[in-house]
Amino acid sequence: MILLVGAGIPVRTVSAYKILHDKMIVADGRNTQVGSFNFSRAADRSNSENVLVVWDDPVLARSYLNHWTSR
């Protein structure tokens, strides 16, 4: 997360839940990435993970943003 913040990318965290297990990125209000990937070195190099990227679908992106902001 420090890398994202250092690059000027807005990052939001939520403390209302013991574990917030959602893993998603919504970029430019149009592109969505979701899956099991933990955005860690282990996930990248050692684990079996899945990631789905949907490009240019603002309706889907809005749905995920609504889910995230409802937390």
matplotlib code that plots the C-alpha trace (Angstrom):
import matplotlib.pyplot as plt

x = [0.0, 2.9, 3.9, 0.5, 0.3, 3.8, 2.8, -0.1, -2.8, -5.7, -6.1, -9.0, -9.0, -11.9, -11.6, -15.3, -14.6, -12.2, -11.2, -12.1, -11.3, -12.4, -9.6, -10.4, -9.1, -11.3, -9.3, -10.6, -14.2, -14.2, -11.8, -12.2, -9.9, -11.2, -10.0, -8.2, -4.8, -3.5, -1.2, 1.8, 5.1, 3.8, 0.6, 2.8, 5.4, 4.2, 0.4, -2.3, -4.4, -7.1, -7.7, -10.4, -9.8, -12.8, -11.9, -14.1, -17.3, -18.3, -21.5, -19.5, -16.9, -19.7, -21.2, -17.9, -17.4, -20.8, -20.0, -16.7, -18.1, -21.0, -18.4]
y = [0.0, 2.4, 2.0, 3.1, 6.0, 7.1, 7.1, 9.5, 6.8, 7.2, 4.3, 3.7, 1.3, 0.2, -0.8, -1.7, -5.4, -7.8, -9.0, -7.2, -9.9, -8.1, -7.9, -5.5, -2.6, -0.2, 2.1, 5.1, 4.2, 1.7, -1.1, -3.7, -6.3, -8.9, -12.2, -14.1, -12.3, -10.7, -8.2, -9.7, -11.3, -14.8, -14.4, -13.4, -16.1, -19.0, -19.2, -20.5, -17.4, -16.2, -12.7, -11.5, -8.2, -6.6, -3.6, -0.7, -1.6, 1.4, -0.3, -3.2, -0.7, 1.3, -1.9, -2.7, 0.9, 0.9, -2.3, -0.9, 2.4, 0.6, -0.9]
z = [0.0, 0.7, -2.9, -4.1, -1.8, -2.7, -6.3, -5.5, -6.0, -3.6, -1.2, 1.1, 4.0, 6.2, 9.9, 10.4, 9.8, 11.5, 8.0, 4.8, 2.3, -0.9, -3.5, -6.3, -8.3, -10.2, -12.5, -14.3, -13.5, -16.4, -15.7, -12.9, -11.5, -9.0, -7.7, -5.0, -5.6, -2.4, -4.1, -2.3, -3.4, -2.3, -4.4, -7.3, -7.0, -4.9, -4.6, -6.9, -7.5, -9.9, -11.3, -13.7, -15.5, -17.3, -19.5, -20.5, -18.6, -16.5, -15.3, -13.8, -12.4, -10.8, -9.2, -7.6, -6.4, -4.9, -3.1, -1.8, -0.7, 1.2, 3.5]

ax = plt.figure().add_subplot(projection="3d")
ax.plot(x, y, z, "-o")
ax.set_aspect("equal")
plt.show()
